[in-house]
Amino acid sequence: MSYYFFFSYCHHDDGETLNTFFDDLEKAFKRRVGFDKKGFKADSSIRPGKIWTEAIEKALCKAKVFISILTANSLRSNYCGQEWAFFDSRCNGHMGCQKDHGLIIPVLWVCKNDLGLILQNLNFNLQGYIKKIQMDTKVFGKNYPEKDCISL
């Protein structure tokens, strides 16, 4: 199956609010692109009996956009870091994208001030990926850079 976007998150953050956000995001993508493409979210997209790592890798290979939910848990997760690095590498290599391809969309699930404190304590290279991406956008509303998604 081909996915329009890959939804990267830490399972420790999974819950009703995150699921609602994913569902709303999937509906918004479907309206915007005009056809029935789905998003990939590991817990709901992988059928029972499938191997997690293979299913995730296939989805990362086929997704057009990578959406990363930034929380303390996701920023400390080796899996979330590997997903980000895999997609970024794919974009910069096989997809023939420019370095600033804009296909990775980080979503501040925590406010930017909290994110800064978390980034200082990261043990792996996700910090380098995050720091190079513009996240201070007014497209999401004037309060987005200072607040978290849940507060909005």
Secondary structure in CASP SS format (residue, H / E / C, confidence):
PFRMAT SS
TARGET T0000
AUTHOR 0000-0000-0000
METHOD secondary structure of the structure
MODEL  1
M C 1.00
S C 1.00
Y E 1.00
Y E 1.00
F E 1.00
F E 1.00
F E 1.00
S E 1.00
Y C 1.00
C C 1.00
H H 1.00
H H 1.00
D H 1.00
D C 1.00
G C 1.00
E H 1.00
T H 1.00
L H 1.00
N H 1.00
T H 1.00
F H 1.00
F H 1.00
D H 1.00
D H 1.00
L H 1.00
E H 1.00
K H 1.00
A H 1.00
F H 1.00
K H 1.00
R H 1.00
R H 1.00
V H 1.00
G C 1.00
F C 1.00
D C 1.00
K C 1.00
K E 1.00
G E 1.00
F E 1.00
K C 1.00
A H 1.00
D H 1.00
S H 1.00
S H 1.00
I C 1.00
R C 1.00
P C 1.00
G C 1.00
K C 1.00
I C 1.00
W H 1.00
T H 1.00
E H 1.00
A H 1.00
I H 1.00
E H 1.00
K H 1.00
A H 1.00
L H 1.00
C H 1.00
K H 1.00
A C 1.00
K C 1.00
V E 1.00
F E 1.00
I E 1.00
S E 1.00
I E 1.00
L E 1.00
T C 1.00
A H 1.00
N H 1.00
S H 1.00
L H 1.00
R H 1.00
S C 1.00
N H 1.00
Y H 1.00
C H 1.00
G H 1.00
Q H 1.00
E H 1.00
W H 1.00
A H 1.00
F H 1.00
F H 1.00
D H 1.00
S H 1.00
R H 1.00
C H 1.00
N H 1.00
G C 1.00
H C 1.00
M C 1.00
G C 1.00
C C 1.00
Q C 1.00
K C 1.00
D C 1.00
H C 1.00
G C 1.00
L C 1.00
I E 1.00
I E 1.00
P E 1.00
V E 1.00
L E 1.00
W C 1.00
V C 1.00
C C 1.00
K H 1.00
N H 1.00
D H 1.00
L H 1.00
G H 1.00
L H 1.00
I H 1.00
L H 1.00
Q H 1.00
N C 1.00
L C 1.00
N C 1.00
F C 1.00
N C 1.00
L H 1.00
Q H 1.00
G H 1.00
Y H 1.00
I H 1.00
K H 1.00
K C 1.00
I C 1.00
Q C 1.00
M C 1.00
D C 1.00
T C 1.00
K H 1.00
V H 1.00
F H 1.00
G C 1.00
K C 1.00
N C 1.00
Y C 1.00
P C 1.00
E C 1.00
K C 1.00
D C 1.00
C C 1.00
I C 1.00
S C 1.00
L C 1.00
END
